[in-house]
Amino acid sequence: MSTRNTVIVTGASSGLGFAIAKAFLDLGYNVVGNGRSQARLDEAAAALGNSDRFLTVAGDVASPETAERLFDHAIEAFGQVDVLVNNAGIFIAKPFAEYTPEDIDAVIDTNLRGFIYPSQVAVRHMAARKSGHIVNITANIGLHPDRNVPAALAVLIKGGLNDVTRGLALELSPHNVRVSAVAPGIIETPMHAPETHAFLSGLNPMGRMGRPEDIAEAVVYLVRSTFTNGVVLPVDGGASTGRW
């Protein structure tokens, strides 16, 4: 049984989740990475050096069964879960009236159910231990909508996750369980085609896109800052500070 701290990261096979998993491995944590595809998780594991501290659990994070398996495998391998990072998410930007039923279902499944079910299992586990931290990866557009980026569905769901972060932090504080969030701005990942980078770089006062490592550093900060609770931390080059 490991004496190291253990973190679960959803959506860990690429992008922000991969960077977050790497950051915690570099700090000596055990990491349990979730993604839909075992093949992509295996590629991530190889890129991380096939560490025996990186355990993969494939499955749809919108499923309650996947959430239970994540924690069952983590506890069996490492004894406990200290941190859950709800990172898995999708982003669909289009005018509000053009969202299809398929768009709505996809966003609710990954961004909403993918937060609820792992968090419910985490709360039961962490409250019983009187220790733990849930970190939600939300979006700065939920704090500061932008007319240039019509994405009302993201504002609805990610904005709700920003608010529930604060609500759960209050609810769980008597159990010594913290809840925080990182609200990324535009981050340079394969999600954004190179030809869009110039436009996207202009969507914040710093005039550039962020890096996945910027988000990983913010998550690590929140986990290490043990008197920080209920915080929604924008990492967006200043885009959510106001009018600019």
KEGUVO-869733 format. One record per residue (C-alpha): residue in one letter; x negated, y, z negated. Coordinates in pm, whole numbers, plus 50000, padded with zeros to 5 digits. Layout:
// KEGUVO-869733
AXYZ
...
//
This chain:
// KEGUVO-869733
M500005000050000
S498605034150100
T497925061749849
R497915088150124
N500825111550187
T503115100850469
V504925122250727
I507585112050979
V507585132251303
T510435128351552
G509715135251918
A506065126751853
S505065113052192
S504295146652356
G504365184452325
L504965199451983
G505535165851816
F502235152051939
A500385183051815
I502105180451475
A501275143451447
K497625150451533
A497385178551279
F498605156150997
L496365127251103
D493435151251096
L494405160450739
G494345124050636
Y498095117350630
N499805085750739
V502035094951034
V505135077051158
G505925088851510
N509305084851673
G510275088152039
R512745072752280
S510115053652479
Q507725028352327
A505495031852633
R505095069152577
L504485063752207
D501775038652296
E500155064952521
A500285089752234
A498745064251998
A495905058252243
A495295095752276
L495165097851896
G492535070651881
N494855041651791
S494545050251423
D495915024951176
R497495055251007
F499735061951309
L502815039451315
T505265041851605
V509005035451586
A510875038551915
G514565046951930
D517155073751992
V516945097951701
A520645105951747
S521435071051617
P521895064851241
E520275030751293
T517085046851427
A516925069951127
E517225040450888
R514555020851077
L512185050351069
F512255051550692
D512345013750646
H509185009550856
A507455039150692
I508165026850341
E507204991150425
A503885002350574
F502965031450348
G505175029650039
Q506935063350059
V507765093150280
D506595127250163
V507495148750466
L510045146550747
V509495168751050
N512675170951259
N510985180251585
A512885161351856
G514875185652068
I515895196252415
F516525230852559
I519025238552836
A519185274752949
K522055284953175
P525015309053170
F527535298752905
A530375290453145
E528105266853341
Y527365242453059
T528705208353154
P530135182252915
E526935162452977
D524795192452872
I526835197152555
D526675160352461
A522915158852521
V522185189352305
I524495178152025
D522975143152028
T519315152852016
N519335186751844
L522185182051595
R522605144751530
G518835141351559
F518575164751261
I521485151351056
Y520795113951045
P517055114250964
S517645142150712
Q520375122450535
V518045092850489
A515245116350382
V517435133050121
R518395099949963
H514775088249954
M513225121049842
A515855130549584
A515415096649418
R511655102949400
K512115139349295
S509645149649562
G509605157149933
H509815182850210
I511945184750525
V510675207650802
N512995215951091
I511675227651428
T514325252251542
A513895281251789
N513385318651771
I516305323352012
G518545312751722
L517235343051533
H516985367651820
P519025359952136
D517635374152457
R519765386652749
N516995375852986
V517335339652869
P521005329252871
A521075299452636
A524155302252415
L524195265052341
A520675267352199
V521655298152000
L524635279151858
I522755247651754
K519335261651667
G520915291351489
G522945266751286
L519815247251199
N518165279251079
D521115285250846
V521425249550723
T517715250550637
R518475277450381
G521615259950257
L519915226350209
A516955242650036
L519345255549770
E521265222849746
L518145201549707
S515985224249492
P517205207749166
H515755175149304
N512375191049383
V512965186149757
R512035215649976
V513525224150317
S511865248150561
A511865255750932
V509545267751205
A511265287551482
P509025286151790
G509105310752073
I507965301052422
I505265274652391
E503085262252675
T504155226052721
P504945204453027
M508575215752984
H507655248453158
A506475247553519
P503265267453583
E505075291353819
T507275302753528
H504395311053293
A503985347353396
F507675354853332
L507745335153007
S504595352352880
G506425385552903
L509145374752659
N507205385752350
P505155416152251
M501855396952263
G502355389552631
R501355353052625
M502785318752556
G502055300352236
R500225267152206
P501575235152050
E498785238251794
D500285271551679
I503445253151575
A501505224751414
E499515249851206
A502755266251088
V504215232650984
V501065224150791
Y501175258050621
L504755252650503
V503975217750375
R500925229950184
S502625261150047
T504395244049759
F506205275349630
T507685282549975
N511245270050019
G514215278350242
V512015297850482
V512615300550857
L509185310150993
P509165325151345
V506095316051550
D506925335651861
G504395363251920
G506675388151747
A509675383051976
S512145379951687
T510975410851498
G513445434051669
R513685455951977
W510415461152159
//
